[in-house]
Amino acid sequence: VQLQAFGGGLVQAGGSLRLSCAAAGRAFSTYAMGWFRRAPGKEREFVAAINWGGSRTSYADSVKGRFTISRDNAENTVYLQMNSLKPEDTAVYYCAADSSRGSYLFTAPLSYDYWGQGTLVTVSS
């Protein structure tokens, strides 16, 4: 499956952005999906994940209550709604697909098989 993330940009602290990740491929609806981010000088870190049907989600503690992951399988798209943004949310955000068709929502990048190219989110103070 091919993934393309978009929707990043520059926003002031406290603002909102919605990232989208469009997938090409019929298997999208059977894959768990995740969002990760890499801040300058830091390792790639888990942000959120959602199971194939959208009924279960998982979030990093740092974004819980502020970010919401969702998906539309009819549109082959997964979203990340980001509210109350902070300067420390500044990073390149990546979407990823887990093709294992298991029930667990993984947080480790190595568990995801397909990656989008990333979209930059910059939060100014």
MOKA-V693379 format. One record per residue. N is the residue number from 0. RES is the residue in three letters. PHI is phi in radians with two decimals (NA if undefined). PSI is psi in whole degrees, 0 to 359 (none if undefined). OMEGA is omega as a letter, one per 40 degrees, with the letter a starting at -180 (none if undefined). Layout:
# MOKA-V693379
n->N res->RES phi->PHI psi->PSI omega->OMEGA
n->N res->RES phi->PHI psi->PSI omega->OMEGA
This chain:
# MOKA-V693379
n->0 res->VAL phi->NA psi->140 omega->i
n->1 res->GLN phi->-1.79 psi->136 omega->a
n->2 res->LEU phi->-2.10 psi->141 omega->i
n->3 res->GLN phi->-2.37 psi->118 omega->i
n->4 res->ALA phi->-1.70 psi->143 omega->i
n->5 res->PHE phi->-2.70 psi->171 omega->i
n->6 res->GLY phi->1.94 psi->356 omega->i
n->7 res->GLY phi->-1.22 psi->172 omega->i
n->8 res->GLY phi->2.93 psi->193 omega->i
n->9 res->LEU phi->-1.78 psi->131 omega->a
n->10 res->VAL phi->-2.50 psi->150 omega->i
n->11 res->GLN phi->-1.38 psi->155 omega->i
n->12 res->ALA phi->-0.96 psi->137 omega->a
n->13 res->GLY phi->1.61 psi->349 omega->a
n->14 res->GLY phi->-1.47 psi->185 omega->a
n->15 res->SER phi->-2.30 psi->153 omega->i
n->16 res->LEU phi->-2.54 psi->152 omega->i
n->17 res->ARG phi->-2.13 psi->120 omega->i
n->18 res->LEU phi->-1.60 psi->147 omega->i
n->19 res->SER phi->-2.19 psi->151 omega->i
n->20 res->CYS phi->-2.36 psi->111 omega->a
n->21 res->ALA phi->-1.64 psi->134 omega->a
n->22 res->ALA phi->-1.98 psi->139 omega->i
n->23 res->ALA phi->-1.89 psi->123 omega->a
n->24 res->GLY phi->2.38 psi->138 omega->a
n->25 res->ARG phi->-1.26 psi->343 omega->a
n->26 res->ALA phi->-1.44 psi->357 omega->a
n->27 res->PHE phi->-0.90 psi->316 omega->a
n->28 res->SER phi->-1.18 psi->351 omega->i
n->29 res->THR phi->-1.78 psi->357 omega->a
n->30 res->TYR phi->-1.78 psi->140 omega->i
n->31 res->ALA phi->-1.24 psi->149 omega->a
n->32 res->MET phi->-2.20 psi->149 omega->i
n->33 res->GLY phi->-2.40 psi->158 omega->i
n->34 res->TRP phi->-2.04 psi->136 omega->i
n->35 res->PHE phi->-2.25 psi->168 omega->i
n->36 res->ARG phi->-2.56 psi->154 omega->i
n->37 res->ARG phi->-2.30 psi->115 omega->i
n->38 res->ALA phi->-1.50 psi->157 omega->a
n->39 res->PRO phi->-0.96 psi->127 omega->i
n->40 res->GLY phi->1.35 psi->8 omega->a
n->41 res->LYS phi->-2.14 psi->166 omega->i
n->42 res->GLU phi->-1.34 psi->158 omega->i
n->43 res->ARG phi->-1.13 psi->134 omega->a
n->44 res->GLU phi->-2.26 psi->152 omega->i
n->45 res->PHE phi->-1.21 psi->141 omega->i
n->46 res->VAL phi->-2.04 psi->305 omega->a
n->47 res->ALA phi->-2.81 psi->157 omega->i
n->48 res->ALA phi->-2.52 psi->157 omega->i
n->49 res->ILE phi->-2.50 psi->142 omega->a
n->50 res->ASN phi->-1.36 psi->177 omega->a
n->51 res->TRP phi->-1.05 psi->323 omega->a
n->52 res->GLY phi->-1.63 psi->352 omega->i
n->53 res->GLY phi->1.52 psi->6 omega->a
n->54 res->SER phi->-1.51 psi->343 omega->a
n->55 res->ARG phi->-2.27 psi->140 omega->i
n->56 res->THR phi->-2.35 psi->162 omega->i
n->57 res->SER phi->-2.52 psi->144 omega->a
n->58 res->TYR phi->-2.36 psi->149 omega->i
n->59 res->ALA phi->-1.19 psi->148 omega->a
n->60 res->ASP phi->-1.02 psi->328 omega->a
n->61 res->SER phi->-1.20 psi->342 omega->a
n->62 res->VAL phi->-2.06 psi->355 omega->a
n->63 res->LYS phi->-1.03 psi->133 omega->a
n->64 res->GLY phi->1.54 psi->347 omega->a
n->65 res->ARG phi->-2.00 psi->325 omega->a
n->66 res->PHE phi->-1.89 psi->149 omega->i
n->67 res->THR phi->-2.36 psi->125 omega->i
n->68 res->ILE phi->-1.70 psi->141 omega->i
n->69 res->SER phi->-2.63 psi->170 omega->i
n->70 res->ARG phi->-2.59 psi->155 omega->i
n->71 res->ASP phi->-2.25 psi->100 omega->a
n->72 res->ASN phi->-1.21 psi->333 omega->i
n->73 res->ALA phi->-1.17 psi->331 omega->i
n->74 res->GLU phi->-1.78 psi->2 omega->a
n->75 res->ASN phi->0.91 psi->46 omega->a
n->76 res->THR phi->-2.40 psi->142 omega->i
n->77 res->VAL phi->-2.07 psi->145 omega->a
n->78 res->TYR phi->-2.11 psi->157 omega->i
n->79 res->LEU phi->-2.35 psi->105 omega->i
n->80 res->GLN phi->-1.49 psi->122 omega->a
n->81 res->MET phi->-2.06 psi->116 omega->i
n->82 res->ASN phi->-2.02 psi->164 omega->i
n->83 res->SER phi->0.86 psi->48 omega->a
n->84 res->LEU phi->-1.13 psi->146 omega->a
n->85 res->LYS phi->-2.11 psi->157 omega->i
n->86 res->PRO phi->-0.97 psi->328 omega->a
n->87 res->GLU phi->-1.27 psi->354 omega->i
n->88 res->ASP phi->-1.45 psi->353 omega->i
n->89 res->THR phi->-1.05 psi->124 omega->a
n->90 res->ALA phi->-3.10 psi->169 omega->i
n->91 res->VAL phi->-1.54 psi->128 omega->a
n->92 res->TYR phi->-1.81 psi->134 omega->a
n->93 res->TYR phi->-2.12 psi->141 omega->i
n->94 res->CYS phi->-1.76 psi->154 omega->a
n->95 res->ALA phi->-2.59 psi->153 omega->a
n->96 res->ALA phi->-2.07 psi->137 omega->i
n->97 res->ASP phi->-1.86 psi->111 omega->a
n->98 res->SER phi->-1.58 psi->8 omega->a
n->99 res->SER phi->-1.23 psi->341 omega->a
n->100 res->ARG phi->1.04 psi->25 omega->i
n->101 res->GLY phi->-1.50 psi->182 omega->a
n->102 res->SER phi->-1.71 psi->351 omega->a
n->103 res->TYR phi->-1.54 psi->141 omega->i
n->104 res->LEU phi->-1.67 psi->106 omega->a
n->105 res->PHE phi->-1.37 psi->148 omega->i
n->106 res->THR phi->-1.92 psi->349 omega->a
n->107 res->ALA phi->-1.51 psi->132 omega->i
n->108 res->PRO phi->-0.98 psi->326 omega->a
n->109 res->LEU phi->-1.14 psi->343 omega->a
n->110 res->SER phi->-1.42 psi->354 omega->a
n->111 res->TYR phi->-1.87 psi->137 omega->a
n->112 res->ASP phi->-1.66 psi->328 omega->a
n->113 res->TYR phi->-2.17 psi->141 omega->a
n->114 res->TRP phi->-2.33 psi->144 omega->i
n->115 res->GLY phi->-1.46 psi->178 omega->a
n->116 res->GLN phi->-1.48 psi->348 omega->i
n->117 res->GLY phi->1.66 psi->147 omega->i
n->118 res->THR phi->-2.39 psi->135 omega->a
n->119 res->LEU phi->-1.49 psi->129 omega->i
n->120 res->VAL phi->-2.02 psi->124 omega->i
n->121 res->THR phi->-2.13 psi->123 omega->i
n->122 res->VAL phi->-1.96 psi->118 omega->a
n->123 res->SER phi->-1.62 psi->149 omega->a
n->124 res->SER phi->-1.57 psi->none omega->none
